Structure formats: C-alpha cells, structure tokens
Amino acid sequence: MSDPWLVRPRTLRLLWRAFIVVLVLTVLAEVVVRRAPHFEIEGVFGFGAWFGFLACAVLILGAKALGALLKRPEGYYDEAADD
C-alpha cells in the first residue's frame, strides 16, 4: 500500500512551495492595500510577517526552556511505584 498523500515527498514540496507563495503574496499585498497602523512600527513594510516570525521563535524558545525546567528523569514514575 502506498503512503498517504500528505507524507509523500512530492506533496510536501508542493505544499511548502504553495505556503511560500501565499506568504510572499500576503507581504506584497501591503503595496496595494491601504492600512491605518495604530503605532508607528506597524507602518514598517512586512511588519506582520517579521513580527509573527519573531513571536513564533520566542514561543518555541520559551517552550524549550520550560521543557528543560520541568523535565523529569526517565524512571521518575517507576521509582514511585517500587516504594
């Protein structure tokens, strides 16, 4: 039986390309669409794209730090059952 369509390398490449095209078109739409920014920084070209990227990166780094802080030893629950 063949792999599901969503995990095939060809489909993944196509999805990545489609997502990149949509992101580029979204950023380029700022040239045509008129916006009314609330803060001066929001008027910078591509603000939504780089702000979203930075926010995602901060969330990932925060999750990794939280995971390292809350990590337990591999046999943590097995030791409690032995008592």
Stockholm file with secondary structure:
# STOCKHOLM 1.0

chainA/1-83         MSDPWLVRPRTLRLLWRAFIVVLVLTVLAEVVVRRAPHFEIEGVFGFGAWFGFLACAVLILGAKALGALLKRPEGYYDEAADD
#=GR chainA/1-83 SS CCCCGGGSHHHHHHHHHHHHHHHHHHHHGGGTSCCCCSSGGGGSTTHHHHHHHHHHHHHHHHHHHHHHHHCCCTTHHHHHHHC
#=GC SS_cons        CCCCGGGSHHHHHHHHHHHHHHHHHHHHGGGTSCCCCSSGGGGSTTHHHHHHHHHHHHHHHHHHHHHHHHCCCTTHHHHHHHC
//
